[in-house]
Amino acid sequence: MTSIPLTAAQALVRYLMAQMSEIEGESAPLFAGVWAIFGHGNVAGLGEALYAARDRLPTYRSHNEQAMAHAAIAFAKANNRRRMMACTTSIGPGATNMVTAAAVAHVNRLPVLLLPGDVFANRRPDPVLQQIEALGDPTISANDCFRPVSRFWDRIVRPEQLMHSLPAALSVLLDPAECGPATLAFPQDVQTEAYDFPQAFFRPRVHRVRRIGPDEGELDAASQALRRARKPLIVAGGGVHYSGACDALAAFAERFGIPVAETQAGKGALVWNHAMSVGAIGVTGTGAANALAREADLVLAVGTRLGDFATGSRALFANPAMTLVALNVARLDATKHAALPLIADAQRGIAALSGALDAWRAPASWTQRARRLVEDWRGEADQFTRPPARSRNAKPSDAQVLGAVNAAIGSRDVLVCAAGGLPGELHKLWRANGPGTYHAEYGYSCMGYEIAGGLGVKMASPGRDVFVLLGDGSYLMMNSEIATSIMLGQKLIVVVLDNRGFGCINRLQQSTGSPSFNNLLDTCGDPPDIDFAAHARSMGANAEKVAGIAELVSALQRARKAKRTTVIVIDTDPALSTPAGGAWWDVAVPEVSPRAEVRKARKDYAQATRKQRVSGG
């Protein structure tokens, strides 16, 4: 067998370059690049290997380890998990900065290869700079923090271990059911050690999407349940996008007359004005989707893990005779909520169901009711997103801002959001123009994802304008990738809604009976007057602050024409949110309190919990 002497770092890089992905019949590199912030734990080993491969495997420099991993995660999501990136850091804080991002990828089932540097495997210089010493267990390092937030975890203590660990990591990164972050802790001395690797290890390989077909028994049970339904509802999740099943779902819904609601991850599976689309479901859902959900006698959940926001904390599906059918590639998700499981790839599962249902169709009265509810909801939504009729300088609501952005965005452009109040308003009010145009990280609801995530989306879709909407709280948590976007020539349009604090949580706090406390800047000590536009300009972006919706519209037009990242800042009212639509959310209220408002909230809470469906799933 022919072999080649390489360091472990060189072998890893060569292996990554050999992996290809088949996308619509054509091959592309599976790994589009490596994000790296170098330190003493990776600069000599991986740094040298990446430099030699820079023409084939680009290395991107970021300003924050968590942010660069967010960008990599967003890149994978925008590519429907067909392509991905790797991230490498030094040991210590560089590594642990990525733990939050690993959790984001884990919750959202997205692939990213994490390569944190590690302490010396030979232990000769212990304790080294930034090393965490675990009393009683010298095998533990800071990188063990990645174990609970990784789908695959290993520590490479011999170069030849890569020949077993890399394929195993890749099998997780590419598995539709097990997909998530893979972490290879990489001791800095091992990175530099050589081994005679067999040439066959680096043979190019093309990876294709694995499409699992349904079990005949499960398919029969699911189709029989659908045939009995008089009020069926489809809930589309992120798996519809990852499977490439959006068109198939739209055709299925049309053929059988079943309305389609969408989770945050599923939003955009159907274009907003599709005849069978009833919009967002759950806590941040539309009035139409939630009204249908309360009546539905069958819910077909496709590619969703049915988190509490989608199910209204298990209180939304109110029909006691409701049957849940879960079409999902992952057994964990297909068996939640005591569902009838249909374990399959979304595309294959929809096709199989379509064949099994034959000439069946939902009652016309149900389909017509869905359409009437949608028309009523769209009229309500127009009211909330319309510019304020008050004076020019009145602070608009988040809904009014997103209404202006929605009108300015192109049909192929992408909206990126994550945490705070904005995802709620966007989920129910944003009119998505189809698959790939709405990008929300709401599985982990990670503040600070937005700008870094927008950068990853832009790198995945360079021909599209990417609009990033975020609040002042998220901006202050992580804004450094504005500078990275300038450095890489990746233009973003960033709209910062400044409500001077954590407005969403402030409203939640007050709704549970507590007074405003520790959320809005103006109630916390000596509040700063933050000039976000000046800050963004200091990082190289175009930036301006606008006084209201009319000025925002003009600024958005300028931003579209600009050649580099543009940041637009607008003041918003922290007290305003869309009261219509939505469903109950289980947020525990203190059982004992001296405040009458809290006691009242607890009484209402106890009453609401009685509506929750109790199941073993």
URFEN-V321236 format. One record per residue. N is the residue number from 1. RES is the residue in one small letter. SS is DSSP state (H for helix, E for strand, - for the rest). D_LAST is the distance of its C-alpha to the last C-alpha in whole Angstrom. Layout:
N & RES & SS & D_LAST
N & RES & SS & D_LAST
This chain:
1 & m & - & 51
2 & t & - & 52
3 & s & E & 51
4 & i & E & 51
5 & p & E & 52
6 & l & E & 49
7 & t & E & 48
8 & a & H & 44
9 & a & H & 44
10 & q & H & 46
11 & a & H & 44
12 & l & H & 40
13 & v & H & 42
14 & r & H & 44
15 & y & H & 40
16 & l & H & 39
17 & m & H & 42
18 & a & - & 41
19 & q & E & 38
20 & m & E & 38
21 & s & E & 35
22 & e & E & 36
23 & i & E & 35
24 & e & - & 36
25 & g & - & 39
26 & e & E & 40
27 & s & E & 40
28 & a & E & 39
29 & p & E & 39
30 & l & - & 35
31 & f & E & 36
32 & a & E & 38
33 & g & E & 39
34 & v & E & 39
35 & w & E & 39
36 & a & E & 41
37 & i & - & 42
38 & f & - & 44
39 & g & - & 45
40 & h & - & 47
41 & g & - & 43
42 & n & - & 44
43 & v & - & 47
44 & a & - & 49
45 & g & - & 47
46 & l & H & 44
47 & g & H & 47
48 & e & H & 49
49 & a & H & 47
50 & l & H & 46
51 & y & H & 49
52 & a & H & 51
53 & a & - & 48
54 & r & - & 48
55 & d & - & 49
56 & r & - & 46
57 & l & - & 44
58 & p & - & 44
59 & t & E & 43
60 & y & E & 43
61 & r & E & 43
62 & s & - & 41
63 & h & - & 42
64 & n & - & 39
65 & e & H & 36
66 & q & H & 33
67 & a & H & 34
68 & m & H & 35
69 & a & H & 32
70 & h & H & 31
71 & a & H & 33
72 & a & H & 32
73 & i & H & 29
74 & a & H & 30
75 & f & H & 32
76 & a & H & 29
77 & k & H & 27
78 & a & H & 30
79 & n & - & 31
80 & n & - & 28
81 & r & - & 27
82 & r & - & 30
83 & r & - & 32
84 & m & E & 32
85 & m & E & 34
86 & a & E & 34
87 & c & E & 35
88 & t & E & 38
89 & t & E & 39
90 & s & - & 41
91 & i & - & 40
92 & g & - & 39
93 & p & H & 38
94 & g & H & 38
95 & a & H & 35
96 & t & H & 33
97 & n & - & 34
98 & m & - & 31
99 & v & H & 28
100 & t & H & 27
101 & a & H & 28
102 & a & H & 26
103 & a & H & 23
104 & v & H & 23
105 & a & H & 23
106 & h & H & 20
107 & v & H & 18
108 & n & H & 19
109 & r & - & 19
110 & l & - & 23
111 & p & - & 26
112 & v & - & 29
113 & l & E & 31
114 & l & E & 32
115 & l & E & 35
116 & p & E & 36
117 & g & E & 39
118 & d & E & 39
119 & v & - & 42
120 & f & - & 44
121 & a & - & 43
122 & n & - & 46
123 & r & - & 46
124 & r & - & 50
125 & p & - & 50
126 & d & - & 47
127 & p & - & 46
128 & v & - & 47
129 & l & - & 46
130 & q & - & 43
131 & q & - & 42
132 & i & - & 39
133 & e & - & 40
134 & a & - & 38
135 & l & - & 39
136 & g & - & 39
137 & d & - & 37
138 & p & - & 40
139 & t & - & 37
140 & i & - & 35
141 & s & - & 36
142 & a & H & 34
143 & n & H & 32
144 & d & H & 30
145 & c & H & 28
146 & f & H & 27
147 & r & H & 25
148 & p & H & 22
149 & v & H & 22
150 & s & - & 23
151 & r & - & 22
152 & f & E & 25
153 & w & E & 27
154 & d & E & 31
155 & r & E & 34
156 & i & E & 37
157 & v & - & 40
158 & r & - & 42
159 & p & H & 43
160 & e & H & 42
161 & q & H & 39
162 & l & H & 38
163 & m & H & 39
164 & h & H & 35
165 & s & H & 33
166 & l & H & 34
167 & p & H & 33
168 & a & H & 30
169 & a & H & 29
170 & l & H & 30
171 & s & H & 27
172 & v & H & 25
173 & l & H & 26
174 & l & - & 26
175 & d & - & 23
176 & p & - & 21
177 & a & - & 18
178 & e & - & 19
179 & c & - & 21
180 & g & - & 22
181 & p & - & 25
182 & a & E & 27
183 & t & E & 29
184 & l & E & 33
185 & a & E & 34
186 & f & E & 38
187 & p & E & 41
188 & q & H & 44
189 & d & H & 46
190 & v & H & 44
191 & q & H & 44
192 & t & H & 48
193 & e & - & 48
194 & a & E & 49
195 & y & E & 48
196 & d & E & 50
197 & f & E & 47
198 & p & E & 47
199 & q & H & 48
200 & a & H & 45
201 & f & H & 42
202 & f & H & 43
203 & r & - & 44
204 & p & - & 42
205 & r & E & 39
206 & v & E & 37
207 & h & E & 33
208 & r & - & 32
209 & v & - & 28
210 & r & - & 26
211 & r & - & 25
212 & i & - & 23
213 & g & - & 23
214 & p & - & 20
215 & d & - & 20
216 & e & H & 22
217 & g & H & 20
218 & e & H & 17
219 & l & H & 20
220 & d & H & 21
221 & a & H & 18
222 & a & H & 17
223 & s & H & 21
224 & q & H & 21
225 & a & H & 19
226 & l & H & 21
227 & r & H & 24
228 & r & H & 23
229 & a & - & 22
230 & r & - & 24
231 & k & - & 23
232 & p & E & 21
233 & l & E & 20
234 & i & E & 19
235 & v & E & 17
236 & a & E & 19
237 & g & - & 18
238 & g & H & 20
239 & g & H & 19
240 & v & H & 22
241 & h & H & 24
242 & y & H & 24
243 & s & - & 24
244 & g & - & 27
245 & a & - & 26
246 & c & H & 27
247 & d & H & 30
248 & a & H & 28
249 & l & H & 25
250 & a & H & 28
251 & a & H & 30
252 & f & H & 27
253 & a & H & 27
254 & e & H & 30
255 & r & H & 31
256 & f & H & 28
257 & g & - & 29
258 & i & - & 25
259 & p & E & 25
260 & v & E & 23
261 & a & E & 22
262 & e & E & 21
263 & t & - & 19
264 & q & - & 21
265 & a & - & 21
266 & g & - & 21
267 & k & - & 24
268 & g & - & 28
269 & a & - & 26
270 & l & - & 28
271 & v & - & 31
272 & w & - & 31
273 & n & - & 34
274 & h & - & 32
275 & a & - & 33
276 & m & - & 29
277 & s & E & 28
278 & v & E & 26
279 & g & E & 26
280 & a & E & 23
281 & i & - & 20
282 & g & - & 18
283 & v & - & 20
284 & t & - & 23
285 & g & - & 23
286 & t & - & 26
287 & g & H & 27
288 & a & H & 27
289 & a & H & 23
290 & n & H & 22
291 & a & H & 24
292 & l & H & 23
293 & a & H & 19
294 & r & H & 20
295 & e & H & 21
296 & a & - & 19
297 & d & - & 18
298 & l & E & 17
299 & v & E & 15
300 & l & E & 16
301 & a & E & 14
302 & v & E & 16
303 & g & - & 16
304 & t & - & 14
305 & r & - & 11
306 & l & - & 11
307 & g & - & 12
308 & d & H & 13
309 & f & H & 16
310 & a & H & 15
311 & t & H & 13
312 & g & - & 15
313 & s & - & 13
314 & r & - & 11
315 & a & - & 14
316 & l & - & 16
317 & f & - & 15
318 & a & - & 17
319 & n & - & 18
320 & p & - & 16
321 & a & - & 17
322 & m & - & 15
323 & t & E & 13
324 & l & E & 11
325 & v & E & 13
326 & a & E & 12
327 & l & E & 15
328 & n & E & 14
329 & v & - & 16
330 & a & - & 14
331 & r & H & 12
332 & l & H & 9
333 & d & H & 9
334 & a & H & 9
335 & t & - & 6
336 & k & H & 4
337 & h & H & 4
338 & a & H & 5
339 & a & - & 7
340 & l & E & 11
341 & p & E & 11
342 & l & E & 15
343 & i & E & 15
344 & a & - & 19
345 & d & - & 21
346 & a & H & 21
347 & q & H & 24
348 & r & H & 24
349 & g & H & 21
350 & i & H & 23
351 & a & H & 26
352 & a & H & 25
353 & l & H & 23
354 & s & H & 27
355 & g & H & 28
356 & a & H & 26
357 & l & H & 27
358 & d & - & 30
359 & a & - & 32
360 & w & - & 29
361 & r & - & 29
362 & a & - & 27
363 & p & - & 30
364 & a & H & 32
365 & s & H & 32
366 & w & H & 28
367 & t & H & 29
368 & q & H & 33
369 & r & H & 31
370 & a & H & 29
371 & r & H & 32
372 & r & H & 33
373 & l & H & 31
374 & v & H & 31
375 & e & H & 35
376 & d & H & 34
377 & w & H & 32
378 & r & H & 34
379 & g & H & 37
380 & e & H & 35
381 & a & H & 34
382 & d & H & 38
383 & q & H & 39
384 & f & H & 37
385 & t & H & 38
386 & r & - & 42
387 & p & - & 44
388 & p & - & 45
389 & a & - & 48
390 & r & - & 49
391 & s & - & 52
392 & r & - & 52
393 & n & - & 51
394 & a & - & 48
395 & k & - & 45
396 & p & E & 42
397 & s & - & 38
398 & d & H & 36
399 & a & H & 35
400 & q & H & 39
401 & v & H & 39
402 & l & H & 37
403 & g & H & 38
404 & a & H & 41
405 & v & H & 40
406 & n & H & 38
407 & a & H & 41
408 & a & H & 43
409 & i & - & 40
410 & g & - & 41
411 & s & - & 39
412 & r & - & 38
413 & d & - & 38
414 & v & E & 35
415 & l & E & 33
416 & v & E & 32
417 & c & E & 30
418 & a & - & 27
419 & a & - & 27
420 & g & - & 28
421 & g & - & 29
422 & l & H & 30
423 & p & H & 27
424 & g & H & 26
425 & e & H & 29
426 & l & H & 29
427 & h & H & 26
428 & k & H & 27
429 & l & H & 31
430 & w & - & 31
431 & r & - & 33
432 & a & - & 32
433 & n & - & 34
434 & g & - & 32
435 & p & - & 30
436 & g & - & 31
437 & t & - & 32
438 & y & E & 30
439 & h & E & 28
440 & a & E & 26
441 & e & - & 24
442 & y & - & 22
443 & g & - & 19
444 & y & - & 21
445 & s & - & 23
446 & c & - & 26
447 & m & - & 29
448 & g & - & 32
449 & y & H & 30
450 & e & H & 32
451 & i & H & 36
452 & a & H & 35
453 & g & H & 32
454 & g & H & 35
455 & l & H & 37
456 & g & H & 35
457 & v & H & 34
458 & k & H & 38
459 & m & H & 39
460 & a & H & 36
461 & s & - & 38
462 & p & - & 42
463 & g & - & 43
464 & r & - & 41
465 & d & - & 41
466 & v & E & 38
467 & f & E & 38
468 & v & E & 36
469 & l & E & 35
470 & l & E & 34
471 & g & E & 35
472 & d & H & 38
473 & g & H & 35
474 & s & H & 34
475 & y & H & 37
476 & l & H & 39
477 & m & H & 36
478 & m & - & 37
479 & n & - & 39
480 & s & - & 41
481 & e & H & 40
482 & i & H & 42
483 & a & H & 45
484 & t & H & 43
485 & s & H & 43
486 & i & H & 47
487 & m & H & 48
488 & l & H & 46
489 & g & - & 47
490 & q & - & 44
491 & k & - & 44
492 & l & - & 41
493 & i & E & 42
494 & v & E & 40
495 & v & E & 40
496 & v & E & 40
497 & l & E & 39
498 & d & E & 40
499 & n & - & 39
500 & r & - & 41
501 & g & E & 37
502 & f & - & 34
503 & g & H & 34
504 & c & H & 30
505 & i & H & 29
506 & n & H & 32
507 & r & H & 31
508 & l & H & 28
509 & q & H & 30
510 & q & H & 32
511 & s & H & 29
512 & t & - & 28
513 & g & - & 32
514 & s & - & 33
515 & p & - & 36
516 & s & - & 37
517 & f & - & 37
518 & n & - & 37
519 & n & - & 35
520 & l & E & 38
521 & l & H & 41
522 & d & H & 44
523 & t & H & 43
524 & c & - & 42
525 & g & - & 46
526 & d & - & 48
527 & p & - & 46
528 & p & - & 47
529 & d & - & 49
530 & i & - & 47
531 & d & - & 48
532 & f & H & 46
533 & a & H & 48
534 & a & H & 51
535 & h & H & 48
536 & a & H & 47
537 & r & H & 50
538 & s & H & 51
539 & m & - & 48
540 & g & - & 50
541 & a & - & 48
542 & n & E & 50
543 & a & E & 49
544 & e & E & 50
545 & k & E & 49
546 & v & E & 49
547 & a & - & 50
548 & g & - & 47
549 & i & H & 46
550 & a & H & 49
551 & e & H & 50
552 & l & H & 46
553 & v & H & 47
554 & s & H & 50
555 & a & H & 49
556 & l & H & 46
557 & q & H & 49
558 & r & H & 51
559 & a & H & 48
560 & r & H & 47
561 & k & H & 51
562 & a & - & 50
563 & k & - & 50
564 & r & - & 48
565 & t & - & 45
566 & t & E & 46
567 & v & E & 44
568 & i & E & 45
569 & v & E & 44
570 & i & E & 44
571 & d & E & 43
572 & t & E & 41
573 & d & - & 40
574 & p & - & 37
575 & a & - & 37
576 & l & - & 36
577 & s & - & 33
578 & t & - & 32
579 & p & - & 31
580 & a & - & 30
581 & g & - & 27
582 & g & - & 24
583 & a & - & 21
584 & w & - & 20
585 & w & - & 19
586 & d & - & 17
587 & v & - & 20
588 & a & - & 21
589 & v & - & 25
590 & p & - & 27
591 & e & - & 27
592 & v & - & 31
593 & s & - & 33
594 & p & - & 37
595 & r & - & 36
596 & a & H & 36
597 & e & H & 34
598 & v & H & 31
599 & r & H & 31
600 & k & H & 31
601 & a & H & 28
602 & r & H & 26
603 & k & H & 27
604 & d & H & 26
605 & y & H & 23
606 & a & H & 22
607 & q & H & 23
608 & a & H & 20
609 & t & H & 17
610 & r & - & 18
611 & k & - & 17
612 & q & - & 13
613 & r & - & 10
614 & v & - & 9
615 & s & - & 5
616 & g & - & 4
617 & g & - & 0
